[in-house]
Amino acid sequence: MAPGVADEASGIAAATGRRDAFFVVDDGTGTSQIVAIDSKGATIARIDVDGMSADNAEALSAGSCGSTPNGAGEILPARARCLYIGDIGGNSGRENIVIYRIVEPSLSPVPANPVPADAWSYDYPDEPQNAEGLLVEPDGSLLVITKPPHHSGPVGPHRIYRAPPGGGQLRLVSRFSPPDPPIALQSLLTGNVVTDAAAAPGRVLLLTYDQVVEYLAPSKTADLATFPDWPHQNLTMPRMVQAEGITPTSDGCGYAVASEAGPGGDAGAIAVVPCG
């Protein structure tokens, strides 16, 4: 990406209306928009999100809008696809988070005004957490994947919390640790931590600084929250400075990874890994 497009890109979701288009979000304080880019990182459009001023937007996921009414009391169309912007990050941890739900914006034409958003507020039931992963379940509920604190020594387990549609209290579902990367590079400094996750029918993609892990559902009815127990394999990890976001591509088997500029860098980056 060119400098200034999304230098602190921390979340990415593939667009459905255009095969080479993606939405990204920057985790800078006060972020109020998402950016549509093409597969080479060129800007297609900047889209303002009504009422959003995120403290630390670390996730952007796509999926079902579910049956929860919007702010106007309307049920969204059954075939609508929503983007969920997760204001869930915080290196020192935070007691509550906000997730913004918007209907996926059209890119032809691009919205001229800020798109309406539902702001869902959640409280952790135990202690402040720092999170970077967000999964959308088929019913429109969400799973938040937190990062363990890293002081020294081995990294502790990550936590998965279920977030009911509309907001409320998060519920701790499970704890897990991602598999060790084939080659540890940045994780030697940060620990082996999850920087993003994305769900697609039958699979979950998990991103760390040094690897992409694909989890394959053992059945069509498998609970998405149990993905750490599914069979898994390592996929190609693009060479990037600070990988922070992952999304399945619209073809159903490829994926794209977004990176922050990283220390000393001046621009974010995108890498698309096609099928096969």
HELIX and SHEET records of a PDB file:
HELIX    1   1 SER A  187  THR A  190  1                                   4    
HELIX    2   2 LEU A  224  ASP A  229  5                                   6    
SHEET    1   A 4 ALA A   9  ALA A  14  0                                        
SHEET    2   A 4 ALA A  21  ASP A  26 -1                                        
SHEET    3   A 4 GLN A  33  ASP A  38 -1                                        
SHEET    4   A 4 THR A  43  ASP A  48 -1                                        
SHEET    1   B 5 ALA A  57  SER A  64  0                                        
SHEET    2   B 5 ARG A  81  ASP A  87 -1                                        
SHEET    3   B 5 ASN A  96  VAL A 103 -1                                        
SHEET    4   B 5 ASP A 118  ASP A 123 -1                                        
SHEET    5   B 5 GLY A 168  GLN A 169  1                                        
SHEET    1   C 4 ASN A 130  VAL A 136  0                                        
SHEET    2   C 4 LEU A 142  LYS A 147 -1                                        
SHEET    3   C 4 HIS A 158  ALA A 163 -1                                        
SHEET    4   C 4 ARG A 171  PHE A 176 -1                                        
SHEET    1   D 4 VAL A 194  ALA A 200  0                                        
SHEET    2   D 4 ARG A 203  THR A 208 -1                                        
SHEET    3   D 4 VAL A 212  LEU A 216 -1                                        
SHEET    4   D 4 HIS A 232  LEU A 235 -1                                        
SHEET    1   E 3 GLN A 242  PRO A 248  0                                        
SHEET    2   E 3 TYR A 255  GLU A 260 -1                                        
SHEET    3   E 3 ALA A 269  VAL A 273 -1                                        
END                                                                             
